[in-house]
Amino acid sequence: MGAFSIVVAIAAVAMLAGTTTFALVQRATANPAVEAMDGLREREAELRNEIKGLQTSSDLLTAVIEDAQAVSQSAAGVLPSLRGRVEDAPLDAADSARTTLDSTVASVPTVVVPDYQRGAVDEQSLQAVGHALDEVRRERDALPALIAQVRTSRSGVTSALDDLRARLRDLGASIETAAQSVVQSEDAAGESFRLAVIDAVSEVRAAQQTGSDGLTEMAAFVAAVDALTAENTRVLDQQSGRVPSRTPSVGTPSPTTPADSGGTGTTDPSTSAPTDPATAEPSPTSSSTPQPGDTATP
């Protein structure tokens, strides 16, 4: 190694030693509260991210609960109307699943998402910054339990809602079977009434195949069956003579006439009762009794 290289190496070592010494001196003379504030800001950023995660989970839970309540409310209005029109077993299973869903929703605990806001901190006081760090730590330590609670609740509601929808699909299959029976039995009604029932069943199955609960279509099915049954009964009653025809016969005499009701109409001469000559009272002008002053005919 040449003399020049030795000199350069010695100078580099001296410079490195000087830099290290300067950093140690600067670190020793710096206020520890400044470094603590940097750490506080980092912990706060992590806390806010975790709070956002909790808020997202809470929003998802709220959406699932609103969906479950809407389906349950709709089912509560439709299922009773199907009683007597479909088999009891699938209808009872759907009603039981709806009750379970309502109970699950009611048991969901209220979770309040924290809103972290740092209070006033003396950034030059290590003790004050330390207290702020402790507060952030306490907030973060409480979040995992809240997040787990929200996720567990959402899973429970989702499971109960899925079960109700599965029972409604079973009910849809039962409706299809019931429709075939009622269309065959109510054969006195017009073809359009039976086709309306068949179309309503098709709408139920089509809706459920796309993931819908089919409750709106079930209500339409009930209306179609009621219309078919009413029309079938009307036709049978009319055929048996229990119900008169809706259109009266042409030329049927009116039960009353103007004379019956006290009217003042003129009398048709052709319908007047004939006068008996033997009982008719003579007119004064046609009397055969002689009157005073009359001249006798020789």
Secondary structure, 3 states (H helix, E strand, C coil): CCHHHHHHHHHHHHHHHHHHHHHHHHHHHCCHHHHHHHHHHHHHHHHHHHHHHHHHHHHHHHHHHHHHHHHHHHHHHHHHHHECCECHHHHHHHHHHHHHHHHHHHCCCCCCCCCCCCCCCCCCCHHHHHHHHHHHHHHHHHHHHHHHHHHHHHHHHHHHHHHHHHHHHHHHHHHHHHHHHHHHHCCCCCHHHHHHHHHHHHHHHHHHHCCCCCHHHHHHHHHHHHHHHHHHHHHHHHHCCCCCCCCCCCCCCCCCCCCCCCCCCCCCHHHCCCCCCCCCCCCHHHCCCCCCCCCCCC
